[in-house]
């Protein structure tokens, strides 16, 4: 294995893995979900689930990847046999499909970053901003063009490999992301009325600790760590034997939780300071936030910082998704990295164009009441990712526990009690989490 197909450092692996987990979801989804589910009544179980079941399942994925030394398909084949290799194919498909429509949203981030430089989104009226966003997403040529631009940026990063591409970019982008978030938080917390946004996020009452809040916290744990898409298996295959997997998994969880909490502090105080709606979803990023910055001193500067931050978050996730597919093409189809990336670039552009056009000329083309974009998102989030997570839990906890245990203890020994807890979390608690995620996605 060449140097460029291994991580150059433990830090590089942790930052890249954390980047894959953070993404756009942490910036707009966590603040809304936390507030809508009782603030602290959601955050406390989310943190508990993340640092128990989440860390255990993340460690299992990384261990399987390092044991298998290849794509998610080859790693699962070596660890569990042909049947698990087939299930690993679902993870590759998941990453591929997610990236096709995720690239469309990444394109919006790219567009707003450019417009924050030119001043095109310096609008102070909510209706004007809503119309501006609507024009962007419904204009087929524009939407497809920005999708291509973001996809090209992703491919340009991955084509350089692990050390010279993904690791180098992650070491720069992840610290940049946290610094930018802190700068925006410092400004937003000084706004009159910002304390209401903090209360919305962190207020705790036992009356709010409901089964729904707890179940949603379990689901978000699965979502926030990118479990089930083959990312950590693929990244784990490039990891040296000297790296302690449980410790690295813990650091990934720490950074993912930290990013979610910072995202809440970055957005909600300003939202409440201006009396805006906190449950706007993606509109919170592309409609509400520009309105906030238009009313702030030096708002143009903070808008620029915010959309740099948003593009960074989008890129760290898209790079990890593409690497899953590229590793598969290299290991299973024996293509070079360059050819693999070009093949993905062309095919993902075509598939992503369908999603981009589903906001405009193809908005009436629906399946089961969903546009192409919404259907792909639903299937990946509620079916393919949980299947991938359940596969890892069964393989690591039952089928191949001795091999997984050896990987978990290769750099650091653990007592019997710790190993029993890890196995119970992977073999019993993690499947429960996955089944809950499936239930929440399909029936709630």
C-alpha positions as CSV (number, residue, x, y, z in Angstrom):
1,X,0.0,0.0,0.0
2,X,1.6,3.3,-1.1
3,X,2.0,6.2,1.2
4,X,-0.7,8.2,-0.5
5,X,-3.2,5.4,0.3
6,X,-2.6,5.7,4.0
7,X,-3.3,8.5,6.4
8,X,-0.1,10.5,7.1
9,X,-1.2,11.0,10.7
10,X,-3.8,10.1,13.3
11,X,-4.9,13.8,13.4
12,X,-5.6,13.7,9.6
13,X,-7.8,10.6,10.0
14,X,-9.7,12.1,12.9
15,X,-10.3,15.5,11.1
16,X,-11.4,13.8,7.8
17,X,-13.7,11.4,9.6
18,X,-15.2,14.2,11.7
19,X,-15.6,16.2,8.5
20,X,-17.6,13.4,7.0
21,X,-19.9,13.4,10.0
22,X,-20.5,17.1,10.3
23,X,-21.6,18.4,6.9
24,X,-24.6,20.6,6.2
25,X,-26.9,18.7,8.5
26,X,-25.2,19.9,11.6
27,X,-25.7,23.6,10.6
28,X,-29.4,23.6,9.8
29,X,-30.8,20.3,11.1
30,X,-29.5,20.1,14.7
31,X,-30.6,23.6,15.8
32,X,-34.2,22.9,14.7
33,X,-34.4,19.4,16.0
34,X,-33.0,20.4,19.4
35,X,-35.5,23.2,19.8
36,X,-38.4,21.2,18.4
37,X,-37.7,18.3,20.8
38,X,-37.4,20.1,24.0
39,X,-33.9,21.6,23.9
40,X,-32.0,19.9,26.7
41,X,-34.5,17.0,26.7
42,X,-33.1,16.2,23.2
43,X,-29.5,17.3,23.6
44,X,-28.7,15.2,26.7
45,X,-29.9,11.8,25.3
46,X,-28.3,12.7,22.0
47,X,-24.9,13.2,23.7
48,X,-25.3,10.1,25.8
49,X,-26.2,7.9,22.7
50,X,-23.4,9.4,20.7
51,X,-20.7,8.6,23.4
52,X,-22.0,5.1,23.9
53,X,-23.7,3.3,21.0
54,X,-22.5,5.9,18.5
55,X,-18.8,5.6,19.4
56,X,-19.1,1.7,19.6
57,X,-20.6,1.4,16.1
58,X,-18.2,4.0,14.6
59,X,-15.3,2.0,16.1
60,X,-16.7,-1.2,14.6
61,X,-16.9,0.3,11.1
62,X,-13.3,1.5,11.4
63,X,-12.1,-1.8,12.7
64,X,-13.7,-3.7,9.9
65,X,-12.2,-1.3,7.4
66,X,-8.7,-1.7,8.8
67,X,-9.1,-5.5,9.0
68,X,-10.3,-5.7,5.4
69,X,-7.9,-3.2,3.9
70,X,-9.9,-2.1,0.9
71,X,-13.2,-0.7,-0.2
72,X,-16.3,-1.4,1.9
73,X,-17.2,-4.3,-0.3
74,X,-13.8,-6.0,-0.1
75,X,-13.5,-5.2,3.6
76,X,-16.8,-6.9,4.3
77,X,-16.0,-9.8,2.1
78,X,-12.7,-10.5,3.9
79,X,-14.3,-10.0,7.3
80,X,-17.7,-11.8,6.8
81,X,-17.8,-13.6,3.5
82,X,-19.6,-13.1,0.1
83,X,-23.0,-12.4,1.6
84,X,-21.7,-9.4,3.6
85,X,-19.9,-8.2,0.4
86,X,-23.3,-7.9,-1.3
87,X,-24.6,-5.9,1.6
88,X,-21.4,-3.8,1.4
89,X,-22.5,-2.9,-2.1
90,X,-25.5,-1.2,-0.6
91,X,-23.2,1.1,1.3
92,X,-21.4,2.0,-2.0
93,X,-24.8,2.6,-3.7
94,X,-25.9,4.7,-0.7
95,X,-22.8,7.0,-0.9
96,X,-23.1,7.3,-4.6
97,X,-26.8,8.3,-4.6
98,X,-26.4,10.6,-1.6
99,X,-23.6,12.5,-3.3
100,X,-25.7,12.9,-6.5
101,X,-28.3,15.1,-4.8
102,X,-26.1,16.4,-2.0
103,X,-24.0,18.0,-4.7
104,X,-27.0,20.0,-5.7
105,X,-27.3,21.5,-2.2
106,X,-23.5,22.0,-2.2
107,X,-24.0,23.9,-5.4
108,X,-26.4,26.3,-3.6
109,X,-23.7,26.9,-1.0
110,X,-21.2,27.7,-3.8
111,X,-23.7,30.1,-5.4
112,X,-24.4,32.0,-2.2
113,X,-20.7,32.2,-1.5
114,X,-20.1,33.9,-4.8
115,X,-23.1,36.1,-4.4
116,X,-21.9,37.2,-0.9
117,X,-18.8,38.4,-2.6
118,X,-20.7,40.3,-5.4
119,X,-23.4,41.6,-3.0
120,X,-26.2,39.9,-4.9
121,X,-27.8,38.6,-1.7
122,X,-27.5,41.9,0.2
123,X,-31.3,42.0,0.6
124,X,-33.1,43.1,3.7
125,X,-36.6,41.9,2.9
126,X,-37.7,38.3,3.6
127,X,-39.9,38.1,0.6
128,X,-37.1,39.3,-1.7
129,X,-34.8,36.7,-0.3
130,X,-37.4,33.9,-0.6
131,X,-37.9,34.9,-4.3
132,X,-34.1,35.1,-4.8
133,X,-33.7,31.5,-3.5
134,X,-36.7,30.3,-5.5
135,X,-35.2,31.7,-8.7
136,X,-31.9,30.0,-8.0
137,X,-33.4,26.5,-7.5
138,X,-36.0,26.7,-10.2
139,X,-33.7,27.9,-12.9
140,X,-32.7,24.6,-14.4
141,X,-29.5,25.8,-16.2
142,X,-28.3,27.7,-13.1
143,X,-29.1,24.9,-10.7
144,X,-27.3,22.3,-12.8
145,X,-24.4,24.6,-13.4
146,X,-23.8,25.1,-9.6
147,X,-24.2,21.4,-9.0
148,X,-21.4,20.8,-11.6
149,X,-19.2,23.4,-10.0
150,X,-19.5,21.8,-6.5
151,X,-19.1,18.3,-7.9
152,X,-16.0,19.4,-9.7
153,X,-14.5,20.8,-6.5
154,X,-15.2,17.5,-4.7
155,X,-13.6,15.5,-7.5
156,X,-10.6,17.7,-7.7
157,X,-9.9,17.1,-4.0
158,X,-10.3,13.3,-4.1
159,X,-8.2,12.8,-7.3
160,X,-5.1,13.7,-5.3
161,X,-5.6,10.7,-3.0
162,X,-5.5,10.4,0.8
163,X,-2.4,12.3,2.0
164,X,-2.2,14.9,-0.8
165,X,-5.9,15.3,-1.3
166,X,-8.4,14.4,1.5
167,X,-6.0,14.6,4.5
168,X,-4.4,17.9,3.4
169,X,-7.7,19.6,2.7
170,X,-9.3,18.3,5.9
171,X,-6.4,19.5,8.0
172,X,-7.0,23.0,6.6
173,X,-10.8,23.0,6.3
174,X,-11.8,21.6,9.6
175,X,-9.9,24.1,11.9
176,X,-11.1,26.8,9.5
177,X,-14.7,25.7,10.0
178,X,-14.5,25.8,13.7
179,X,-12.8,29.2,13.7
180,X,-15.4,30.7,11.4
181,X,-18.2,29.3,13.5
182,X,-16.7,30.8,16.7
183,X,-16.3,34.2,15.0
184,X,-20.0,34.2,13.9
185,X,-21.1,33.0,17.4
186,X,-19.2,35.8,19.1
187,X,-21.1,38.4,17.0
188,X,-24.5,36.8,17.2
189,X,-24.4,36.5,21.0
190,X,-24.1,40.2,21.3
191,X,-27.4,40.8,19.6
192,X,-30.3,42.0,21.8
193,X,-32.7,39.1,22.4
194,X,-30.0,36.5,21.6
195,X,-30.6,34.8,25.0
196,X,-34.0,33.6,23.8
197,X,-32.3,31.5,21.1
198,X,-30.0,30.0,23.7
199,X,-33.0,29.1,25.9
200,X,-34.7,27.6,22.8
201,X,-31.7,25.2,22.4
202,X,-30.7,24.4,26.0
203,X,-33.7,24.9,28.2
204,X,-34.4,21.6,30.1
205,X,-37.6,20.4,31.7
206,X,-38.5,16.9,32.8
207,X,-41.9,17.3,31.2
208,X,-40.1,17.6,27.8
209,X,-38.3,14.2,28.2
210,X,-40.8,12.3,26.1
211,X,-40.4,9.0,24.1
212,X,-40.5,11.1,20.9
213,X,-37.6,13.3,22.0
214,X,-35.5,10.3,23.0
215,X,-36.3,8.4,19.8
216,X,-35.4,11.5,17.7
217,X,-32.1,11.8,19.7
218,X,-31.3,8.2,18.8
219,X,-32.1,8.8,15.2
220,X,-29.9,11.9,15.1
221,X,-27.0,10.0,16.6
222,X,-27.1,7.7,13.6
223,X,-27.4,10.6,11.2
224,X,-24.8,12.8,12.8
225,X,-22.0,10.2,12.7
226,X,-22.7,9.2,9.1
227,X,-23.1,5.6,10.1
228,X,-24.1,3.0,7.5
229,X,-22.8,4.7,4.3
230,X,-19.4,2.9,4.3
231,X,-17.4,6.1,5.0
232,X,-15.7,5.0,8.2
233,X,-15.1,1.5,6.8
234,X,-13.3,3.1,3.8
235,X,-11.4,5.6,5.9
236,X,-10.5,2.9,8.4
237,X,-8.9,0.8,5.6
238,X,-6.2,3.5,5.3
239,X,-5.4,3.5,9.0
240,X,-2.2,2.3,10.5
241,X,-2.1,-0.5,13.1
242,X,-0.5,2.0,15.6
243,X,-3.7,4.0,15.8
244,X,-6.0,3.2,18.7
245,X,-9.5,2.9,17.1
246,X,-11.7,3.4,20.2
247,X,-9.8,6.6,21.1
248,X,-9.9,7.9,17.5
249,X,-13.7,7.1,17.4
250,X,-14.2,9.0,20.6
251,X,-12.5,12.1,19.1
252,X,-14.6,11.9,16.0
253,X,-17.7,11.9,18.2
254,X,-16.4,14.8,20.3
255,X,-15.9,16.9,17.2
256,X,-19.3,16.0,15.7
257,X,-21.1,16.9,18.9
258,X,-19.1,20.1,19.2
259,X,-20.0,21.1,15.7
260,X,-23.7,20.5,16.3
261,X,-23.7,22.6,19.5
262,X,-21.7,25.4,17.8
263,X,-24.1,25.4,14.9
264,X,-27.0,25.9,17.3
265,X,-25.2,28.8,18.9
266,X,-24.3,30.2,15.6
267,X,-27.8,30.3,14.2
268,X,-30.5,30.4,16.9
269,X,-29.5,33.5,18.9
270,X,-29.6,35.6,15.7
271,X,-32.9,34.0,14.6
272,X,-34.6,34.9,17.8
273,X,-33.0,38.3,18.0
274,X,-34.7,39.2,14.7
275,X,-38.0,37.4,15.6
276,X,-37.7,34.9,12.7
277,X,-38.9,31.3,12.4
278,X,-36.5,28.7,13.9
279,X,-38.0,25.8,12.0
280,X,-37.3,26.8,8.4
281,X,-35.1,23.8,7.6
282,X,-32.9,24.4,4.5
283,X,-34.6,27.8,4.2
284,X,-32.9,28.8,7.5
285,X,-29.6,28.8,5.7
286,X,-30.5,30.3,2.4
287,X,-33.3,32.7,3.3
288,X,-33.3,33.5,7.0
289,X,-29.5,33.8,7.5
290,X,-29.0,36.4,4.7
291,X,-31.7,38.4,6.3
292,X,-29.9,38.4,9.6
293,X,-26.6,39.5,8.1
294,X,-28.3,42.3,6.2
295,X,-29.2,43.9,9.5
296,X,-25.8,43.5,11.2
297,X,-22.9,46.0,11.1
298,X,-20.3,44.5,8.8
299,X,-23.0,42.1,7.7
300,X,-21.4,41.6,4.3
301,X,-18.2,40.3,6.0
302,X,-20.1,37.9,8.3
303,X,-22.2,36.7,5.3
304,X,-19.0,35.9,3.4
305,X,-17.6,34.1,6.5
306,X,-20.8,32.1,7.0
307,X,-21.0,30.9,3.4
308,X,-17.3,30.0,3.4
309,X,-18.2,28.0,6.5
310,X,-21.1,26.4,4.8
311,X,-19.1,25.4,1.7
312,X,-16.4,23.9,3.9
313,X,-19.0,21.8,5.8
314,X,-20.5,20.6,2.5
315,X,-17.1,19.8,1.0
316,X,-15.9,17.7,3.9
317,X,-18.9,15.5,3.6
318,X,-19.0,15.2,-0.2
319,X,-15.3,14.2,-0.3
320,X,-15.9,11.3,2.1
321,X,-18.9,10.1,0.1
322,X,-16.9,10.2,-3.1
323,X,-14.0,8.3,-1.6
324,X,-16.3,5.4,-0.8
325,X,-17.2,5.0,-4.4
326,X,-13.7,5.6,-5.8
327,X,-12.2,3.0,-3.4
328,X,-14.8,0.5,-4.7
329,X,-13.9,1.2,-8.3
330,X,-10.2,0.8,-7.5
331,X,-10.5,-2.4,-5.6
332,X,-13.3,-4.2,-7.4
333,X,-13.0,-2.9,-11.0
334,X,-9.2,-2.3,-10.8
335,X,-9.4,1.2,-12.3
336,X,-6.9,3.9,-11.5
337,X,-7.8,6.7,-9.1
338,X,-7.9,9.3,-11.8
339,X,-10.2,7.2,-14.1
340,X,-12.4,6.3,-11.1
341,X,-12.9,10.0,-10.3
342,X,-13.6,11.0,-13.9
343,X,-16.2,8.2,-14.2
344,X,-17.9,9.4,-11.0
345,X,-17.7,13.0,-12.1
346,X,-19.5,12.3,-15.4
347,X,-22.2,9.9,-14.0
348,X,-22.8,11.9,-10.9
349,X,-23.3,15.0,-12.9
350,X,-26.0,13.3,-15.0
351,X,-27.8,11.8,-12.0
352,X,-27.5,14.9,-10.0
353,X,-28.9,17.0,-12.9
354,X,-32.2,15.0,-12.5
355,X,-32.3,16.1,-8.8
356,X,-31.4,19.7,-9.8
357,X,-34.2,19.9,-12.4
358,X,-36.7,18.4,-9.9
359,X,-37.0,21.9,-8.4
360,X,-38.0,23.5,-11.7
361,X,-39.1,22.0,-15.0
362,X,-39.5,18.5,-13.5
363,X,-41.1,19.6,-10.2
364,X,-44.4,17.9,-11.2
365,X,-42.6,14.6,-12.0
366,X,-43.2,12.8,-8.7
367,X,-43.0,9.2,-7.4
368,X,-45.1,8.3,-4.3
369,X,-45.8,12.0,-3.8
370,X,-42.1,12.9,-3.9
371,X,-39.9,14.7,-6.4
372,X,-36.8,13.0,-7.6
373,X,-34.7,14.9,-5.1
374,X,-37.0,14.0,-2.2
375,X,-37.4,10.4,-3.2
376,X,-33.6,9.8,-3.4
377,X,-33.1,11.5,0.0
378,X,-35.9,9.4,1.6
379,X,-34.6,6.1,0.3
380,X,-31.0,6.8,1.3
381,X,-31.8,8.2,4.8
382,X,-34.6,5.8,5.7
383,X,-33.7,2.5,4.0
384,X,-30.1,2.3,2.6
385,X,-28.2,3.9,5.5
386,X,-30.0,1.9,8.2
387,X,-29.4,-1.3,6.2
388,X,-25.7,-0.5,6.1
389,X,-25.6,0.2,9.9
390,X,-27.5,-3.0,10.7
391,X,-25.0,-4.9,8.5
392,X,-22.0,-3.5,10.4
393,X,-23.7,-4.3,13.8
394,X,-24.4,-7.9,12.9
395,X,-21.0,-8.5,11.3
396,X,-18.9,-6.8,14.0
397,X,-21.0,-8.0,17.0
398,X,-21.8,-11.5,16.0
399,X,-20.1,-12.9,12.9
400,X,-16.6,-11.5,13.2
401,X,-16.2,-10.3,16.8
402,X,-12.8,-11.9,17.4
403,X,-11.3,-10.1,14.4
404,X,-13.0,-6.8,15.4
405,X,-11.8,-7.2,19.0
406,X,-8.2,-7.7,17.8
407,X,-8.4,-4.5,15.8
408,X,-9.9,-2.6,18.7
409,X,-7.0,-3.8,21.0
410,X,-4.1,-3.7,18.6
411,X,-2.7,-0.4,19.9
412,X,-4.1,-0.4,23.4
413,X,-5.3,-3.2,25.7
414,X,-8.7,-3.0,27.4
415,X,-10.1,-5.0,30.3
416,X,-12.8,-7.6,29.9
417,X,-15.5,-5.3,31.2
418,X,-14.8,-2.6,28.6
419,X,-14.7,-5.2,25.8
420,X,-18.0,-6.7,27.0
421,X,-19.6,-3.2,27.0
422,X,-18.3,-2.5,23.5
423,X,-19.6,-5.8,22.2
424,X,-23.0,-5.4,23.8
425,X,-23.2,-1.9,22.3
426,X,-22.4,-3.2,18.9
427,X,-24.3,-6.4,18.9
428,X,-27.4,-5.5,20.9
429,X,-27.8,-1.7,21.4
430,X,-26.7,-0.6,18.0
431,X,-29.2,-2.8,16.1
432,X,-31.9,-1.3,18.3
433,X,-30.7,2.2,17.3
434,X,-30.8,1.2,13.7
435,X,-34.3,-0.3,13.9
436,X,-35.5,2.8,15.7
437,X,-34.0,4.9,12.9
438,X,-35.8,2.8,10.3
439,X,-39.1,3.1,12.2
440,X,-38.8,6.8,12.7
441,X,-38.0,7.3,9.0
442,X,-40.7,5.1,7.6
443,X,-43.6,5.5,9.9
444,X,-43.3,8.8,11.9
